[in-house]
Amino acid sequence: MRFDVITLFPELFAPFLEAGVARRAFAGGLIDLKLWNPREFAEGNYRRVDDRPFGGGPGMVMLAEPLSRCLQAVR
């Protein structure tokens, strides 16, 4: 079974693949996990994938361009 996960923090998935049932399934080839980082598809020196919301307000929003390129690569 194949899982494609889009995440800004792929290093956080390592503990799940090193212990328990998930480790055995991964080591036995029952699951195939591919981690995709949208930063790899961002432009510029800083590889930004987020921006302030239009009109202001708290929080950040994902940029559509890097996420779209990442989804195209997954397909």
C-alpha positions in Angstrom: 0.0 0.0 0.0 1.4 3.4 -1.0 1.1 6.6 1.1 2.1 10.0 -0.2 2.2 12.6 2.5 2.7 16.3 1.9 4.3 17.9 4.9 6.6 20.8 5.8 8.2 18.6 8.5 9.1 15.2 7.0 11.6 14.6 9.9 8.6 14.3 12.3 7.5 11.0 10.6 10.8 9.1 11.4 9.7 8.1 14.9 6.5 6.4 13.5 8.6 4.3 11.2 11.1 3.2 13.8 8.8 1.6 16.3 5.8 -0.7 16.6 3.5 -2.1 14.0 4.3 0.7 11.5 8.0 -0.2 11.6 7.3 -3.8 10.9 5.0 -3.0 8.0 7.5 -0.5 6.5 10.4 -2.9 6.9 8.4 -5.8 5.5 7.5 -3.8 2.4 3.8 -3.8 3.2 3.6 -0.1 3.0 5.5 2.4 0.8 5.7 5.9 2.3 6.8 8.8 0.2 7.2 12.2 2.0 6.8 15.3 -0.1 8.1 18.7 1.1 6.4 21.6 -0.7 9.6 23.7 0.1 11.4 21.7 -2.6 8.9 23.1 -5.2 9.1 26.7 -4.0 11.0 29.5 -5.7 13.6 31.9 -4.3 16.5 31.6 -1.9 14.3 31.2 1.1 11.9 28.6 -0.4 8.8 30.3 1.2 5.6 28.4 1.1 3.4 30.6 3.2 2.3 34.3 3.3 0.1 36.6 5.3 -3.6 36.4 4.6 -5.1 38.9 2.2 -6.7 41.7 4.1 -4.6 41.2 7.2 -5.5 39.2 10.3 -3.7 36.6 12.3 -2.1 33.5 11.0 -0.5 32.5 7.7 -1.8 30.8 4.6 -0.1 28.3 2.2 1.0 29.7 -1.2 -0.9 28.0 -4.0 2.1 27.7 -6.4 4.4 25.5 -4.4 1.5 23.3 -3.3 0.2 22.9 -6.8 3.7 21.9 -8.1 4.0 19.4 -5.3 0.7 17.9 -6.1 1.6 17.6 -9.8 4.8 15.8 -8.8 2.8 13.4 -6.6 0.5 12.4 -9.5 
